[in-house]
Amino acid sequence: MATTETKTKKPKTKAAVVKVAKSSKTIKIPKVSAKKDKEKVILRIRVRAYESKILDSSVKQIIDTAVRHDAVIVGPVPLPTEIKKYTVNRSPFIYKNTREQFEIRVHKRLIDIINPNGKTIEALTNLSLPSGVDIDVKML
């Protein structure tokens, strides 16, 4: 009678191989990654506006406020401009085939503040920015 052996797959885990001094046995000890005591807290700020000059001035104001309170800043990262196009008839009757096109451009920037302290967050909430600038703040 022929015997068939089935091969079993060994799980792929990273393990350190340690040899015991007096015996020829090897012991596999799985590696455990050491977690940092302090988790990284990121304050993600998305700024949106219709005019790019007003947007850049308000982003500069946010960055200056964060730098004043010794915060680590990543950005500003320019995100793609969102363009909404609208096409309408010029006239409903005689010149029906002529059309007008309008567009709205929304410029966006992204700023990350890494490990902000309480003074930084308080200063950013008390910041007065020009009208027409929309801000979304998330804690990651």
C-alpha positions as CSV (number, residue, x, y, z in Angstrom):
1,M,0.0,0.0,0.0
2,A,1.2,3.4,-0.9
3,T,0.9,6.1,1.6
4,T,0.2,9.7,0.6
5,E,1.5,12.6,2.5
6,T,-0.2,15.9,2.6
7,K,2.0,18.9,2.8
8,T,0.9,21.5,5.3
9,K,1.7,25.1,4.8
10,K,3.6,26.8,7.7
11,P,2.4,30.2,8.6
12,K,4.8,32.9,7.6
13,T,5.7,34.7,10.8
14,K,8.8,36.6,11.7
15,A,10.6,34.7,14.4
16,A,14.0,34.9,16.0
17,V,15.8,31.6,16.3
18,V,17.6,31.0,19.6
19,K,19.8,28.0,20.3
20,V,20.0,26.7,23.8
21,A,23.6,26.4,25.0
22,K,23.8,22.8,26.2
23,S,21.3,21.2,23.9
24,S,20.9,21.1,20.2
25,K,17.3,22.3,20.4
26,T,16.2,25.5,18.7
27,I,13.5,27.6,20.1
28,K,11.5,30.0,17.9
29,I,10.5,33.2,19.7
30,P,8.1,35.5,17.8
31,K,9.2,39.1,17.4
32,V,6.9,41.6,19.2
33,S,7.1,45.1,17.9
34,A,7.5,47.6,20.6
35,K,4.8,50.2,20.5
36,K,5.6,53.8,21.3
37,D,4.3,55.1,24.5
38,K,3.1,58.3,22.9
39,E,0.7,57.9,20.0
40,K,1.0,60.4,17.1
41,V,-1.9,62.9,17.1
42,I,-2.5,64.8,13.9
43,L,-4.7,67.8,13.4
44,R,-5.7,67.9,9.8
45,I,-7.0,71.2,8.5
46,R,-8.7,71.5,5.0
47,V,-9.1,75.0,3.8
48,R,-11.4,75.8,0.8
49,A,-12.1,79.1,-0.9
50,Y,-13.3,80.5,-4.3
51,E,-10.4,82.9,-4.6
52,S,-6.8,81.6,-4.4
53,K,-5.3,84.8,-3.0
54,I,-7.6,84.9,0.0
55,L,-7.0,81.2,0.5
56,D,-3.2,81.6,0.5
57,S,-3.4,84.5,2.9
58,S,-5.5,82.6,5.3
59,V,-3.3,79.5,5.1
60,K,-0.3,81.7,5.9
61,Q,-2.2,83.1,8.9
62,I,-2.9,79.6,10.1
63,I,0.7,78.5,9.7
64,D,2.1,81.6,11.4
65,T,-0.2,81.0,14.4
66,A,0.9,77.3,14.7
67,V,4.6,78.2,14.3
68,R,4.3,80.8,17.1
69,H,3.2,78.1,19.4
70,D,6.0,75.7,18.5
71,A,4.0,73.2,16.5
72,V,5.3,70.8,13.8
73,I,3.6,71.6,10.5
74,V,3.3,69.6,7.3
75,G,2.1,71.6,4.3
76,P,0.3,73.5,2.9
77,V,-0.4,70.8,0.3
78,P,-2.4,72.1,-2.7
79,L,-5.2,69.8,-3.5
80,P,-6.8,69.6,-7.0
81,T,-9.1,72.6,-7.8
82,E,-12.7,71.5,-8.1
83,I,-14.4,73.0,-11.2
84,K,-18.1,73.0,-11.5
85,K,-19.4,74.0,-15.0
86,Y,-22.9,75.2,-15.8
87,T,-24.3,75.6,-19.3
88,V,-27.5,77.6,-19.8
89,N,-29.5,78.8,-22.8
90,R,-29.0,82.5,-23.6
91,S,-32.6,82.9,-24.9
92,P,-35.5,80.6,-24.6
93,F,-37.1,81.4,-28.0
94,I,-35.3,83.0,-31.0
95,Y,-31.7,82.3,-30.1
96,K,-32.3,78.9,-28.6
97,N,-29.2,77.3,-30.0
98,T,-26.8,79.8,-28.3
99,R,-25.5,78.9,-24.9
100,E,-23.5,80.5,-22.1
101,Q,-21.1,78.6,-19.9
102,F,-20.3,79.5,-16.3
103,E,-17.9,77.9,-13.9
104,I,-17.1,77.9,-10.2
105,R,-13.6,77.1,-9.1
106,V,-13.0,75.9,-5.5
107,H,-9.4,76.0,-4.5
108,K,-8.3,73.7,-1.6
109,R,-5.3,73.4,0.7
110,L,-4.4,70.8,3.3
111,I,-2.3,71.4,6.5
112,D,-1.3,68.8,9.0
113,I,-0.2,69.9,12.5
114,I,1.5,67.0,14.3
115,N,1.1,66.7,18.1
116,P,-0.5,70.0,18.8
117,N,-0.6,71.3,22.3
118,G,-3.5,73.0,24.0
119,K,-2.3,76.5,23.3
120,T,-2.0,75.8,19.6
121,I,-5.6,74.5,19.4
122,E,-6.9,77.4,21.4
123,A,-5.0,79.9,19.2
124,L,-6.4,78.3,16.0
125,T,-10.0,78.4,17.3
126,N,-9.7,82.1,18.1
127,L,-8.3,82.9,14.7
128,S,-10.4,85.2,12.6
129,L,-10.2,84.5,8.9
130,P,-11.8,86.4,6.0
131,S,-15.3,85.6,4.7
132,G,-15.4,83.1,1.9
133,V,-13.0,80.7,3.5
134,D,-14.3,77.3,4.7
135,I,-12.3,75.3,7.2
136,D,-12.7,71.6,8.1
137,V,-10.7,70.3,11.1
138,K,-10.2,66.7,12.0
139,M,-8.2,64.9,14.7
140,L,-6.5,61.7,13.4
